[in-house]
Amino acid sequence: MSLQPPIAPRHPVAREFHGHTFVDDYEWLRDKESAETTEYLEAENAYTKERTADLEDLTEEIYGEIKSRIKETDMSVPVRAGNYWYYGRTIEGKNYGLSCRIPVAEGQDPWVAPVIPEEGAVEGEQVLLDLNELAEGHEFFSLGASSVTTSGRYLAYSVDTAGDERFDLFVLDLETGELLPDRLTGIFYGATWAGEEYLFYQRVDEAWRPDTVWRHRIGTDASEDVCVFREEDEHFFTGVGSTRCENYLIIEAASKVTSETRVLALDNPEGEFEVLWPRETGVEYSVDHAVIEGQSRWIVTHNATGPNFEVGECSVADLPPLRELTVLIPHRPDSRIEGVDTYRDFIVAAYRRGAIGRLSVMELVDGAYGRFEELAFDEELYTAGFGGNPEWDAPIIRLSYGSFTTPARIYDYRVATGERTLLKEQEVVGGYDRSEYTAYRLWATAPDGEQIPISVVHRADLDLSAPRAAVLYGYGSYESSVDPSFSVSRLSVMDRGMIFAVAHVRGGGEMGRGWYDNGKQLSKKNTFTDFIACADELISTGLTAPDRLVAEGGSAGGLLVGAVANLAADRFVGVQAIVPFVDPLTSMLKPELPLTVTEWDEWGNPFHDQEVYEYMASYAPYENIEAKRYPNILAVTSFNDTRVLYVEPAKWIAKLRATATGGEFLLKTEMSAGHGGVSGRYDRWRQTAFEYAWTVRTAGAA
């Protein structure tokens, strides 16, 4: 017998703020411990399962394609740290990977990564962690910290088995294979070693804000740990780490718009952290350490002289005001500097220009500053990054590269010679010909005249003489950029004749800090109207049509597509919203909720500001549902999500079903998962296959 759509009971409560009253019929769903809540979510899951039963074959087909294209037994490129090469392995049939290492061989170049067999015994290999063993017996598993001492003796690692991003940390003696008695429970991400005797880590407050940094002495009980820093301002997060040169520990306290850095000599871990530059509202900075002509220097990336940041330097011993640093990279209106990474013999800078992330390298010739030289790449749309070199004196940079049509590549770039060595390219099992796909950029005109970039990728032989099924993806918050990257699973969509497009809307960071500033707080609606303009551009050029176009977004991108469903329901046949932030005003009015106060710098503070309240009320997806036909909507959420609570999409779907005059509304709640969804690679592939199957069917490409 066919199930009827679940009808959520109405238990109205009135919310009153700034002279406005909003009656919320479904706020009762926030009670996670209530049997009524879980029964409703289970009813929604059963209904979604029935309504998508006809997708089972397509889901399995796409899952099979994803699985067949991925090299299941594989390994990462080894990274040298100290006297070992560290790498990860995956094994066919196992959900999780293995962390391994081998010693740096005597008589071989210590900077040339060894070629290690993907299968079979490897001489000298040590398995540090088998995540499959750690995950056994748990429906969810996530690794947090994985940090080895410089000597290579101790490994600190942490695990989350609920999805709520609270971790338990353990210390493993890699020489004996035994766990030390040290155990830290309920901590935040990460762990930083100071020698072999001390660990620095973070804890969160009741609102899930990492507000404290702690020092743990190996061999002592956690009750003896010392809080070395507490951030009282609820707008600020804390973070702790160390410089690559291993001279300094660093604590950073940062809100969305302001930061402050404290440092301590790493060889004095029981000392007092000192502030470099006291916080100044609206000023952000980060530091790294360099040695120039034998002198210790701070290399500082900051926005004290302009919104797109500049890079300056000064003596560690003598700090001038931020605005009086010696400039290494000046502020430019067309380039957003994202940060620098320092080594003994060179400095790498990352920045963004023309909606593409770029890299430059400055060689320190004879210990003195040289010139930054930008690295060139062949494709118009690409993503390049650096990392994976823990060693201060490394003569190489580990580069990552990829695009919409080029599988991920890893290079070693030898700075002194400019030589690039390809170490690995992501293998697409069964063969892949990048010439069979094409990627290019279009531009849409927003209502205020701003030009919005759109990335488009599809099969090169796709017949474009008639509108095609398409998916338009967007995010548009936190200055996050959606960069060109290769996706094995996306091939299954494009091979069925679909176009994949990305709307690089304001609120993101693709076009600089101004792009972000003009898509946040009281300018947030630009994010939504930019996305609609991108949809209109795809439609007007004939690439797609409203009855063939699906909007997709997750988390803050779920807010985007939720708002767009209200504003432009006629442009889309479907909306897929993953862990969507669709009840933002209710959340931002609850300071006790995870992340709320720290998020006020992003969305505005409706709790204290009537103008912000009224502005958010005018676009909040949940509060602006109308009695009209909507696109078909699939919302996917996780019961243990601590970032966007399950209650938001649950309320949204309940109200859509009760109010809209047309459209099918489905809610799928993963009952043992967090913000990132299900864990285990096979489960993730199957979830992706289900989401793509829904998109393919909804857009009419099946």
Order of alpha helices (4+ residues) and beta strands (2+ residues): beta-beta-alpha-alpha-beta-beta-beta-beta-beta-alpha-beta-beta-beta-beta-beta-beta-beta-beta-beta-beta-beta-beta-beta-beta-beta-beta-beta-beta-beta-beta-beta-beta-beta-beta-beta-beta-beta-alpha-beta-alpha-alpha-beta-alpha-beta-alpha-alpha-alpha-beta-alpha-beta-alpha
